[in-house]
Amino acid sequence: MTIETDQLVLRPWEDGDAAELYALASDPEIGPACGWAPHASERESLEVIRHILRGPESYAVIDRRTGELLGAAALKGPGTSRLAASRHEFELGYWIGRQFWGYGYATEAAEALVRRAITELGATLIWGACEAGNVRSRAVLEACGLEPMGTEHDVIEPRLDDKARDLQVFLREIRRTLFIDADACPVTREALECARRAGWPVVIAGNTTQNLERHIGRGDPRSAKDARDGFWVDVLDVSVGADSADFAIVERLSAGDVVVTQDIGLASMVLGRDAAAISVRGHVFRPETIDMELLVRHEEKKVRRAGGRTRGPAAFTVEDRRHFSRNLARLLRGGE
């Protein structure tokens, strides 16, 4: 997995990174602040790459322009984190070589991993920790939306000769919602059933003429305080007018939310908010292809305005419903 940002490339570690890693990680200002001793040799750096850094969601942070190694960033799960307790919890870790401080690299790398945790890995909790008094690291965590939870005293660090440290702990809780764009939506019932099983709250959005209440089951909880295993459902009535429901949904979106919609324009706005969008036939919209889908839609509109004809959608089938339910269920489980 490779992640690209404006200034950086985050990629898996390679044996060939050992020399550059040693040059950065031998600095006594780096390792002890992160809970490990400075590297003593290039050979040690190679062993660290092979046995520690080459794990899941562990990345070398590379300067996109020069190809130079800048540091490391990772999402640590229950096997490697003291804080993450379930498969949907992650601890954010990062460091940048001292000569590269002050350019915003740590924040940019950390934000990219938080975005991946929320939108692709189904994170419900994102943890972070830094030495009490580490102002730079605290600023990075807060820039990523993590809030201070308190201080753990005398934390023993096995990779730092069992030295005890005081660590300030941070946390970001991810609350997700499923939004249904109810405009001519043929799978509202299936979407609600997926949300009931996954324990997601639902907002059905549409104009006041659509009688949205008809979709809601008699026993469905209608508020967060009455939620059943996380599931509850509400209706968002908007005024009659083009795109009213679209803008109402976008205004309420948070990172990690999921939107059911037939509208490619709305899907594009959703992806821009670090949320996910799925069509009524089960097509999951992707950032890497949404621009082409918008272009195709634009060209088809031009043809129709000029009096031409374009191919309409195929008849909606039972298999379309099944495909939608399968893919939505995967999204609500965090992309499994």
NUVEXVO-49918 format. One record per residue: residue in one letter; x, y, z of N, C-alpha, C in turn. Coordinates in steps of 0.001 Angstrom, whole numbers, padded with zeros to 6 digits. Layout:
N
NODE residuo    n.px    n.py    n.pz   ca.px   ca.py   ca.pz    c.px    c.py    c.pz
NODE       a       X       Y       Z       X       Y       Z       X       Y       Z
...
***
This chain:
336
NODE residuo    n.px    n.py    n.pz   ca.px   ca.py   ca.pz    c.px    c.py    c.pz
NODE       m  000843 -001194  000000  000000  000000  000000  000882  001249  000000
NODE       t  000642  002133 -000943  001362  003398 -001019  000363  004544 -000931
NODE       i  000687  005551 -000133 -000185  006710  000061  000581  007946 -000388
NODE       e -000045  008769 -001220  000591  009995 -001684 -000155  011209 -001147
NODE       t  000592  012215 -000715  000040  013492 -000275  000709  014599 -001087
NODE       d  000448  015829 -000736  001033  016939 -001494  002557  016879 -001520
NODE       q  003169  016619 -000353  004624  016651 -000258  005265  015282 -000090
NODE       l  004468  014250  000224  005023  012995  000704  004526  011786 -000067
NODE       v  005310  010723  000028  004874  009374 -000337  005095  008498  000888
NODE       l  004060  007800  001311  004168  006829  002394  004121  005447  001754
NODE       r  005197  004684  001925  005293  003376  001267  005861  002351  002241
NODE       p  005724  001046  001919  006321  000022  002783  007843  000155  002847
NODE       w  008389 -000333  003947  009838 -000270  004138  010556 -001293  003269
NODE       e  011771 -000953  002855  012610 -001824  002038  013983 -001969  002699
NODE       d  014651 -003097  002429  016003 -003284  002969  016924 -002139  002563
NODE       g  016725 -001601  001375  017579 -000522  000883  017440  000786  001644
NODE       d  016465  000862  002568  016297  002078  003376  017226  002105  004586
NODE       a  017980  001024  004823  018722  000892  006076  019715  002033  006301
NODE       a  020472  002413  005272  021496  003450  005451  020857  004784  005823
NODE       e  019795  005164  005114  019126  006432  005425  018441  006365  006788
NODE       l  017869  005205  007106  017234  005071  008421  018263  005248  009530
NODE       y  019413  004622  009384  020452  004760  010406  020876  006210  010569
NODE       a  021025  006939  009474  021438  008344  009542  020456  009178  010354
NODE       l  019163  008826  010268  018144  009569  011024  017971  009029  012434
NODE       a  017910  007699  012562  017544  007073  013835  018697  006961  014813
NODE       s  019918  007280  014384  021045  007303  015319  021079  008596  016118
NODE       d  020263  009557  015746  020187  010846  016436  019558  010641  017824
NODE       p  020238  010989  018912  019679  010789  020259  018456  011643  020558
NODE       e  018142  012601  019680  016950  013409  019878  015680  012710  019374
NODE       i  015835  011621  018603  014683  010995  017956  014152  009801  018751
NODE       g  014942  008733  018839  014463  007486  019421  013911  007589  020835
NODE       p  014671  008144  021786  014168  008191  023160  012834  008905  023308
NODE       a  012569  009904  022478  011272  010586  022541  010144  009686  022056
NODE       c  010495  008635  021265  009498  007704  020726  009462  006380  021480
NODE       g  010351  006205  022445  010326  004980  023248  011306  003914  022802
NODE       w  012326  004279  022017  013338  003303  021624  014722  003967  021615
NODE       a  015760  003135  021792  017132  003647  021882  017642  004036  020494
NODE       p  018548  005017  020418  019145  005376  019126  019810  004162  018482
NODE       h  019718  004057  017157  020346  002942  016450  021865  003065  016536
NODE       a  022506  001925  016753  023954  001924  016938  024718  001602  015665
NODE       s  024016  001093  014641  024706  000721  013405  023689  000586  012281
NODE       e  024233  000592  011058  023360  000385  009906  022774 -001019  009946
NODE       r  023543 -001983  010460  023043 -003351  010581  021828 -003405  011505
NODE       e  021893 -002659  012608  020742 -002621  013505  019524 -002022  012806
NODE       s  019747 -000976  012032  018641 -000367  011297  018010 -001362  010334
NODE       l  018822 -002185  009684  018299 -003206  008773  017453 -004221  009545
NODE       e  017920 -004639  010709  017152 -005589  011520  015834 -004976  011982
NODE       v  015848 -003698  012321  014610 -003022  012730  013625 -002990  011557
NODE       i  014121 -002723  010367  013242 -002741  009192  012618 -004117  009018
NODE       r  013441 -005144  009109  012971 -006500  008821  012032 -007053  009893
NODE       h  012258 -006692  011150  011524 -007343  012237  010531 -006444  012967
NODE       i  010596 -005125  012731  009678 -004214  013423  008903 -003345  012440
NODE       l  009622 -002668  011557  008961 -001693  010679  008213 -002333  009520
NODE       r  008571 -003547  009153  007923 -004181  008016  006660 -004923  008478
NODE       g  005784 -004192  009137  004529 -004752  009595  003360 -004103  008882
NODE       p  002146 -004549  009192  000977 -003937  008557  000817 -002474  008943
NODE       e  000467 -001654  007992  000206 -000223  008196  001412  000519  008768
NODE       s  002605  000083  008378  003845  000745  008788  004524  001284  007537
NODE       y  004876  002567  007536  005294  003233  006315  006590  004017  006498
NODE       a  007424  003969  005451  008533  004914  005329  007962  006217  004771
NODE       v  008341  007340  005369  007871  008646  004910  008928  009231  003989
NODE       i  008558  009421  002726  009501  009806  001675  009145  011189  001139
NODE       d  010169  012020  000895  009963  013301  000228  009544  013024 -001214
NODE       r  008370  013477 -001587  007837  013183 -002917  008691  013778 -004029
NODE       r  009338  014891 -003735  010120  015587 -004769  011508  014982 -004932
NODE       t  012179  014663 -003824  013576  014224 -003890  013763  012717 -003722
NODE       g  012742  012027 -003178  012886  010606 -002906  013631  010299 -001619
NODE       e  013945  011327 -000827  014726  011168  000398  013847  010650  001525
NODE       l  014424  009765  002369  013717  009276  003550  013663  010379  004600
NODE       l  012448  010663  005101  012255  011721  006089  011980  011183  007478
NODE       g  011375  009977  007578  011001  009444  008884  010096  008248  008734
NODE       a  009225  008054  009712  008358  006875  009748  006983  007268  010267
NODE       a  005979  006488  009860  004618  006688  010355  003906  005347  010333
NODE       a  002988  005134  011271  002326  003833  011368  000985  003956  012079
NODE       l  000121  003005  011766 -001110  002765  012524 -000927  001431  013239
NODE       k -000800  001480  014549 -000527  000261  015310 -001833 -000310  015859
NODE       g -002017 -001609  015666 -003215 -002289  016137 -002979 -003003  017448
NODE       p -003942 -003869  017857 -003851 -004523  019162 -002573 -005320  019387
NODE       g -001962 -005848  018318 -000750 -006639  018506  000481 -005827  018822
NODE       t  000492 -004554  018479  001699 -003736  018641  001466 -002479  019469
NODE       s  000251 -002260  019932 -000075 -001041  020678 -000562 -001383  022076
NODE       r -000151 -000586  023045 -000679 -000741  024402 -002101 -000206  024511
NODE       l -002485  000698  023615 -003740  001426  023746 -004876  000823  022919
NODE       a -004555  000345  021714 -005588 -000196  020833 -006018 -001573  021337
NODE       a -007323 -001738  021589 -007822 -002963  022209 -008642 -003835  021271
NODE       s -009055 -003319  020101 -009848 -004113  019176 -009365 -003854  017761
NODE       r -009860 -004662  016803 -009374 -004552  015429 -009796 -003263  014756
NODE       h -010737 -002509  015353 -011136 -001223  014800 -010562 -000054  015605
NODE       e -009554 -000350  016425 -008834  000696  017149 -007387  000733  016653
NODE       f -006837  001935  016560 -005462  002101  016085 -004759  003156  016930
NODE       e -003456  002955  017104 -002618  003984  017726 -001756  004606  016636
NODE       l -001775  005916  016561 -001018  006663  015561  000411  006872  016045
NODE       g  001370  006471  015232  002775  006682  015564  003506  007362  014424
NODE       y  004514  008175  014736  005234  008909  013688  006499  009513  014283
NODE       w  007486  009720  013444  008631  010554  013780  009264  011050  012481
NODE       i  009899  012191  012553  010566  012801  011407  011985  013178  011834
NODE       g  012960  012925  010947  014347  013271  011252  014502  014749  011600
NODE       r  015421  015028  012539  015511  016378  013101  015787  017450  012044
NODE       q  016574  017104  011016  016886  018121  010006  015679  018483  009146
NODE       f  014592  017705  009275  013388  017973  008482  012247  018550  009321
NODE       w  012531  018906  010557  011505  019519  011393  011142  020905  010841
NODE       g  009919  021294  011087  009491  022639  010734  008847  022777  009369
NODE       y  008707  021658  008634  008102  021717  007292  006686  021131  007249
NODE       g  006194  020690  008387  004839  020134  008435  004745  018686  007988
NODE       y  005887  017997  007843  005862  016624  007344  005152  015669  008305
NODE       a  005408  015804  009604  004787  014889  010563  003272  015024  010537
NODE       t  002784  016260  010513  001337  016475  010478  000738  015928  009186
NODE       e  001411  016155  008063  000885  015691  006773  000826  014165  006720
NODE       a  001864  013506  007215  001876  012039  007227  000822  011493  008187
NODE       a  000728  012104  009368 -000234  011634  010362 -001666  011818  009874
NODE       e -001948  012957  009258 -003304  013195  008740 -003667  012183  007654
NODE       a -002691  011816  006826 -002959  010826  005782 -003319  009474  006388
NODE       l -002640  009088  007467 -002940  007804  008093 -004261  007841  008849
NODE       v -004573  008958  009473 -005881  009078  010135 -006997  008968  009102
NODE       r -006794  009611  007964 -007791  009539  006879 -007958  008094  006410
NODE       r -006865  007376  006254 -006951  005965  005841 -007654  005129  006917
NODE       a -007315  005375  008178 -007935  004604  009256 -009448  004776  009262
NODE       i -009896  005999  009019 -011329  006287  009078 -012057  005789  007839
NODE       t -011523  006101  006663 -012270  005854  005434 -012054  004465  004856
NODE       e -010943  003796  005199 -010648  002501  004583 -010533  001357  005575
NODE       l -010190  001629  006825 -009958  000565  007790 -011060  000460  008840
NODE       g -012055  001333  008778 -013184  001225  009692 -012861  001566  011128
NODE       a -011935  002485  011351 -011539  002832  012719 -012711  003414  013508
NODE       t -012845  002980  014744 -013811  003579  015664 -013115  004447  016709
NODE       l -011868  004085  017044 -011065  004877  017980 -009655  005009  017428
NODE       i -009109  006210  017477 -007711  006443  017102 -006998  007025  018309
NODE       w -005990  006316  018786 -005226  006718  019963 -003918  007377  019548
NODE       g -003347  008113  020457 -002022  008678  020288 -001403  008907  021648
NODE       a -000097  008975  021702  000590  009236  022968  001916  009925  022683
NODE       c  002319  010781  023582  003628  011425  023480  004123  011737  024885
NODE       e  005414  011943  024983  005983  012312  026273  005339  013594  026779
NODE       a  004992  013602  028048  004460  014824  028639  005466  015951  028416
NODE       g  005001  017042  027863  005882  018163  027582  006412  018208  026163
NODE       n  006116  017177  025347  006548  017191  023952  005557  018029  023146
NODE       v  005842  019310  023054  004900  020257  022454  004687  019972  020974
NODE       r  005755  019617  020252  005618  019371  018814  004698  018187  018538
NODE       s  004914  017095  019257  004104  015900  019025  002653  016133  019430
NODE       r  002459  016848  020513  001093  017169  020926  000380  017973  019827
NODE       a  001081  018913  019207  000474  019733  018155  000050  018869  016969
NODE       v  000863  017857  016624  000513  016964  015519 -000762  016193  015846
NODE       l -000830  015623  017044 -002003  014837  017435 -003265  015695  017454
NODE       e -003158  016900  017963 -004329  017773  018005 -004739  018219  016602
NODE       a -003765  018398  015703 -004095  018748  014324 -004864  017626  013639
NODE       c -004678  016406  014105 -005382  015247  013551 -006714  014984  014250
NODE       g -007119  015882  015124 -008416  015754  015770 -008424  014923  017033
NODE       l -007256  014548  017553 -007196  013787  018802 -007227  014750  019986
NODE       e -007889  014340  021041 -008037  015186  022220 -007340  014552  023418
NODE       p -006741  015362  024307 -006036  014809  025473 -006992  014112  026432
NODE       m -006570  012935  026904 -007399  012132  027805 -006804  012025  029206
NODE       g -005539  012411  029361 -004899  012288  030660 -003461  011836  030500
NODE       t -002795  011566  031610 -001384  011182  031600 -001200  009829  032269
NODE       e -000458  008952  031601 -000052  007678  032193  001343  007860  032784
NODE       h  001491  007506  034038  002776  007704  034721  003583  006409  034755
NODE       d  004881  006559  034676  005829  005450  034836  005560  004303  033864
NODE       v  005399  004635  032592  005227  003615  031556  006601  003041  031208
NODE       i  006756  001730  031333  008039  001072  031078  008219  000848  029580
NODE       e  009392  001238  029055  009688  001086  027639  010761  000008  027458
NODE       p  010370 -001216  027008  011352 -002306  026849  012456 -001989  025853
NODE       r  012157 -001186  024819  013165 -000863  023802  014012  000342  024198
NODE       l  013819  000812  025430  014599  001942  025933  015186  001569  027291
NODE       d  015713  000307  027349  016339 -000210  028572  015405 -000139  029770
NODE       d  014102 -000407  029515  013075 -000430  030573  012961  000887  031317
NODE       k  013295  001958  030649  013140  003282  031256  011660  003599  031435
NODE       a  011327  004246  032550  009943  004651  032811  009730  006082  032320
NODE       r  008590  006285  031630  008269  007615  031106  006843  007981  031467
NODE       d  006583  009278  031531  005214  009770  031669  004696  010120  030279
NODE       l  003566  009517  029887  003018  009714  028549  001644  010362  028623
NODE       q  001460  011397  027824  000147  012005  027686 -000608  011257  026590
NODE       v -001831  010841  026904 -002628  010008  026004 -003692  010864  025334
NODE       f -003894  010612  024025 -004878  011345  023219 -005811  010350  022552
NODE       l -007011  010814  022223 -008000  009923  021617 -008912  010701  020674
NODE       r -009246  010064  019558 -010295  010570  018670 -011320  009464  018477
NODE       e -012552  009734  018836 -013631  008772  018647 -014340  009078  017330
NODE       i -014524  008044  016512 -015137  008208  015201 -016601  007782  015288
NODE       r -017498  008732  015090 -018934  008431  015070 -019417  008492  013619
NODE       r -019942  007395  013126 -020327  007303  011728 -021840  007271  011564
NODE       t -022284  007757  010413 -023704  007767  010076 -023874  007310  008632
NODE       l -024938  006563  008364 -025328  006211  007009 -026399  007189  006547
NODE       f -026113  007914  005471 -027085  008823  004873 -027671  008169  003624
NODE       i -028984  008278  003468 -029655  007757  002279 -030264  008925  001520
NODE       d -029776  009138  000301 -030371  010134 -000597 -031639  009487 -001162
NODE       a -032796  009883 -000629 -034034  009157 -000903 -034657  009474 -002250
NODE       d -034067  010354 -003025 -034625  010729 -004319 -034634  009517 -005256
NODE       a -035812  008948 -005481 -035993  007778 -006358 -035069  006633 -005971
NODE       c -034818  006467 -004667 -033915  005407 -004198 -034685  004086 -004075
NODE       p -034296  003052 -004833 -035026  001786 -004777 -034527  000811 -003716
NODE       v -033510  001214 -002929 -032904  000271 -001979 -032914  000814 -000546
NODE       t -033859  001693 -000243 -033925  002237  001117 -034147  001127  002135
NODE       r -035035  000192  001819 -035310 -000910  002751 -034056 -001744  002990
NODE       e -033311 -002052  001912 -032086 -002846  002057 -031024 -002084  002848
NODE       a -030918 -000770  002616 -029931  000030  003342 -030238  000048  004837
NODE       l -031502  000199  005174 -031890  000191  006587 -031584 -001160  007231
NODE       e -031823 -002238  006508 -031544 -003556  007070 -030052 -003755  007311
NODE       c -029212 -003306  006379 -027763 -003382  006584 -027343 -002579  007815
NODE       a -027931 -001395  007984 -027582 -000541  009125 -028023 -001173  010433
NODE       r -029188 -001812  010454 -029646 -002493  011677 -028646 -003566  012093
NODE       r -028187 -004344  011121 -027259 -005434  011431 -025899 -004912  011874
NODE       a -025452 -003803  011264 -024123 -003271  011575 -024120 -002333  012778
NODE       g -025310 -001899  013229 -025378 -000978  014353 -024993  000432  014004
NODE       w -025416  000906  012840 -025137  002278  012396 -026388  003131  012488
NODE       p -026266  004397  012908 -027393  005328  012792 -027627  005699  011332
NODE       v -028881  006031  011003 -029264  006320  009627 -030010  007647  009568
NODE       v -029723  008434  008533 -030504  009622  008221 -031016  009468  006786
NODE       i -032351  009491  006628 -032963  009434  005305 -033293  010859  004892
NODE       a -032688  011316  003791 -032846  012709  003366 -033668  012792  002092
NODE       g -034646  013699  002088 -035461  013909  000899 -036383  015088  001108
NODE       n -037107  015450  000059 -037980  016611  000207 -039293  016223  000885
NODE       t -040033  017222  001278 -041215  017025  002126 -042356  016315  001416
NODE       t -042271  016126  000109 -043355  015455 -000625 -043159  013946 -000697
NODE       q -042046  013433 -000168 -041696  012038 -000406 -042175  011062  000669
NODE       n -042817  011562  001739 -043323  010679  002793 -042234  009699  003262
NODE       l -041139  010250  003736 -039993  009431  004118 -040277  008517  005308
NODE       e -041241  008890  006124 -041549  008089  007316 -041999  006670  006960
NODE       r -042477  006469  005748 -043000  005149  005373 -041915  004084  005361
NODE       h -040649  004513  005271 -039550  003551  005219 -039172  003007  006601
NODE       i -039609  003645  007645 -039119  003344  008991 -040008  002305  009649
NODE       g -039396  001276  010207 -040142  000221  010887 -040783  000715  012170
NODE       r -041872  000063  012553 -042625  000486  013738 -041764  000445  015000
NODE       g -040866 -000507  015087 -040051 -000625  016296 -038683  000017  016203
NODE       d -038397  000714  015104 -037075  001323  014950 -036897  002490  015916
NODE       p -035786  002517  016677 -035525  003671  017551 -035295  004928  016741
NODE       r -035747  006069  017277 -035736  007312  016516 -034756  008356  017054
NODE       s -033960  008028  018025 -032988  008990  018555 -031795  008238  019120
NODE       a -030671  008953  019282 -029444  008334  019778 -029617  007765  021179
NODE       k -030412  008440  022006 -030574  007947  023381 -031369  006647  023439
NODE       d -032145  006375  022380 -032922  005134  022328 -032286  004096  021410
NODE       a -031052  004336  020959 -030413  003471  019962 -030372  002020  020427
NODE       r -030523  001118  019472 -030449 -000316  019740 -029186 -000867  019085
NODE       d -028190 -001215  019896 -026888 -001683  019397 -026276 -000686  018419
NODE       g -026485  000600  018686 -025921  001647  017847 -026838  002123  016741
NODE       f -027889  001361  016438 -028789  001711  015336 -029934  002588  015796
NODE       w -030163  003658  015051 -031384  004442  015158 -031563  005179  013835
NODE       v -032749  005702  013590 -033023  006280  012280 -033783  007591  012425
NODE       d -033413  008557  011585 -034066  009854  011584 -034360  010255  010145
NODE       v -035244  011214  009990 -035629  011732  008685 -035176  013180  008579
NODE       l -034587  013522  007442 -034155  014895  007175 -035001  015431  006026
NODE       d -036040  016178  006367 -036910  016785  005354 -036276  018077  004852
NODE       v -036177  018206  003535 -035616  019424  002944 -036652  020028  001999
NODE       s -036417  021267  001617 -037351  021935  000717 -037303  021309 -000678
NODE       v -038417  021452 -001404 -038460  020959 -002775 -037567  021845 -003638
NODE       g -036669  021236 -004375 -035761  022015 -005211 -034568  021186 -005611
NODE       a -033969  021540 -006726 -032818  020792 -007220 -031676  020811 -006209
NODE       d -031159  019632 -005910 -029952  019459 -005070 -030161  019831 -003605
NODE       s -031404  020093 -003165 -031619  020461 -001755 -031158  019357 -000815
NODE       a -031526  018106 -001121 -031120  016987 -000268 -029609  016798 -000313
NODE       d -029002  016983 -001506 -027556  016807 -001633 -026802  017739 -000693
NODE       f -027152  019020 -000728 -026446  019995  000102 -026736  019774  001586
NODE       a -027946  019334  001915 -028276  019059  003318 -027436  017905  003854
NODE       i -027210  016886  003023 -026372  015760  003429 -024930  016204  003609
NODE       v -024391  016923  002619 -022987  017333  002667 -022707  018207  003894
NODE       e -023640  019080  004244 -023462  019944  005410 -023309  019150  006697
NODE       r -023881  017952  006744 -023884  017151  007970 -022844  016040  007969
NODE       l -022111  015885  006888 -021163  014785  006761 -019966  014934  007687
NODE       s -019496  013794  008169 -018223  013707  008865 -017373  012648  008180
NODE       a -016070  012715  008382 -015180  011702  007813 -015618  010321  008266
NODE       g -015654  009380  007319 -016031  008009  007643 -017490  007693  007449
NODE       d -018346  008708  007256 -019758  008449  006974 -019902  007759  005621
NODE       v -021072  007177  005386 -021370  006511  004114 -022670  007090  003571
NODE       v -022704  007343  002258 -023882  007918  001611 -024332  006991  000489
NODE       v -025631  006685  000470 -026248  005939 -000626 -026859  006949 -001581
NODE       t -026412  006955 -002841 -026914  007950 -003788 -026758  007466 -005228
NODE       q -027654  007926 -006097 -027523  007696 -007534 -026820  008858 -008223
NODE       d -026548  009927 -007468 -026060  011187 -008033 -024529  011223 -007986
NODE       i -023885  011196 -009160 -022424  011216 -009207 -021883  012528 -008650
NODE       g -022605  013638 -008867 -022164  014920 -008318 -022118  014900 -006807
NODE       l -023161  014349 -006174 -023157  014220 -004720 -022046  013279 -004274
NODE       a -021851  012168 -005001 -020781  011228 -004643 -019424  011921 -004638
NODE       s -019187  012804 -005617 -017925  013531 -005673 -017739  014417 -004448
NODE       m -018803  015123 -004035 -018716  015967 -002839 -018476  015128 -001589
NODE       v -019100  013956 -001531 -018935  013056 -000385 -017480  012610 -000265
NODE       l -016893  012186 -001375 -015487  011750 -001347 -014571  012886 -000921
NODE       g -014921  014110 -001296 -014126  015259 -000890 -014162  015539  000596
NODE       r -015136  014942  001292 -015240  015084  002752 -014677  013868  003484
NODE       d -013912  013041  002791 -013334  011822  003380 -014407  010865  003870
NODE       a -015549  010865  003197 -016612  009901  003468 -016698  008958  002267
NODE       a -017588  007972  002340 -017734  006987  001272 -019097  007127  000625
NODE       a -019172  006748 -000654 -020438  006809 -001380 -020627  005528 -002167
NODE       i -021867  005048 -002200 -022207  003818 -002911 -023486  004051 -003698
NODE       s -023528  003548 -004935 -024717  003719 -005765 -025772  002691 -005392
NODE       v -026975  002875 -005905 -028074  001961 -005573 -027865  000585 -006188
NODE       r -026953  000456 -007141 -026614 -000855 -007706 -025379 -001471 -007054
NODE       g -024843 -000801 -006041 -023720 -001364 -005306 -022351 -000947 -005796
NODE       h -022280  000023 -006718 -020986  000534 -007169 -020413  001470 -006110
NODE       v -019237  001154 -005602 -018570  001999 -004610 -017732  003029 -005353
NODE       f -018065  004295 -005177 -017339  005370 -005859 -015942  005507 -005261
NODE       r -014940  005750 -006133 -013541  005821 -005711 -012939  007164 -006111
NODE       p -012066  007727 -005271 -011421  009007 -005628 -010668  008944 -006948
NODE       e -010066  007784 -007247 -009240  007692 -008444 -010053  007601 -009735
NODE       t -011356  007348 -009639 -012173  007227 -010859 -013329  008224 -010920
NODE       i -013574  008964 -009851 -014763  009829 -009823 -014688  010937 -010872
NODE       d -013497  011472 -011161 -013392  012529 -012165 -013809  012023 -013543
NODE       m -013419  010801 -013880 -013819  010232 -015172 -015330  010017 -015221
NODE       e -015921  009587 -014121 -017370  009391 -014083 -018108  010720 -014250
NODE       l -017570  011764 -013638 -018166  013092 -013817 -018050  013557 -015266
NODE       l -016907  013290 -015891 -016703  013688 -017280 -017685  012965 -018201
NODE       v -017867  011673 -017989 -018815  010908 -018808 -020222  011472 -018657
NODE       r -020599  011770 -017409 -021934  012347 -017188 -022081  013679 -017924
NODE       h -021042  014505 -017870 -021079  015811 -018538 -021230  015644 -020052
NODE       e -020474  014727 -020646 -020542  014520 -022094 -021911  013993 -022502
NODE       e -022490  013123 -021686 -023822  012601 -022012 -024870  013712 -021948
NODE       k -024743  014622 -020999 -025668  015753 -020926 -025545  016641 -022165
NODE       k -024318  016851 -022642 -024114  017657 -023844 -024813  017024 -025049
NODE       v -024711  015719 -025163 -025355  015023 -026279 -026866  015206 -026214
NODE       r -027434  015057 -025014 -028889  015177 -024883 -029353  016606 -025147
NODE       r -028576  017598 -024672 -028961  018989 -024921 -028936  019326 -026411
NODE       a -028091  018627 -027148 -027990  018857 -028587 -029031  018070 -029373
NODE       g -029909  017378 -028653 -030967  016626 -029316 -030634  015178 -029571
NODE       g -029458  014737 -029152 -029071  013346 -029348 -029631  012437 -028266
NODE       r -029332  011171 -028390 -029808  010190 -027418 -028616  009448 -026832
NODE       t -028707  009134 -025561 -027683  008326 -024900 -028346  007080 -024337
NODE       r -027536  006101 -024074 -028053  004837 -023553 -028493  005020 -022101
NODE       g -029723  004675 -021803 -030228  004778 -020444 -029783  003612 -019584
NODE       p -030050  003676 -018279 -029658  002587 -017378 -030469  001326 -017654
NODE       a -029862  000188 -017393 -030569 -001086 -017532 -031645 -001198 -016461
NODE       a -032597 -002071 -016692 -033663 -002301 -015711 -033060 -002761 -014382
NODE       f -033626 -002267 -013290 -033133 -002621 -011955 -033566 -004051 -011637
NODE       t -032630 -004895 -011180 -032901 -006315 -011009 -032717 -006758 -009556
NODE       v -033166 -007970 -009290 -032967 -008575 -007967 -031478 -008699 -007667
NODE       e -030692 -009041 -008686 -029248 -009164 -008477 -028628 -007810 -008122
NODE       d -029158 -006719 -008692 -028690 -005385 -008305 -028903 -005158 -006815
NODE       r -030057 -005558 -006310 -030346 -005405 -004872 -029356 -006201 -004033
NODE       r -029092 -007417 -004457 -028163 -008273 -003699 -026752 -007696 -003723
NODE       h -026347 -007233 -004891 -025009 -006642 -005024 -024890 -005405 -004136
NODE       f -025930 -004580 -004120 -025932 -003401 -003255 -025804 -003809 -001787
NODE       s -026600 -004753 -001348 -026577 -005158  000060 -025223 -005721  000458
NODE       r -024620 -006537 -000413 -023300 -007099 -000096 -022251 -006009  000059
NODE       n -022217 -005083 -000902 -021175 -004052 -000862 -021405 -003032  000245
NODE       l -022673 -002691  000514 -022929 -001775  001618 -022546 -002433  002943
NODE       a -022865 -003705  003102 -022491 -004400  004342 -020980 -004367  004549
NODE       r -020212 -004540  003460 -018745 -004456  003575 -018301 -003062  004000
NODE       l -018902 -002023  003404 -018537 -000662  003786 -018816 -000408  005247
NODE       l -019969 -000860  005728 -020330 -000605  007124 -019466 -001405  008097
NODE       r -018869 -002481  007611 -017938 -003245  008453 -016526 -002691  008367
NODE       g -016326 -001653  007569 -014993 -001053  007488 -014170 -001593  006351
NODE       g -014822 -001937  005227 -014077 -002348  004036 -013586 -003766  004069
NODE       e -014182 -004635  004905 -013732 -006030  004975 -013989 -006738  003646
***
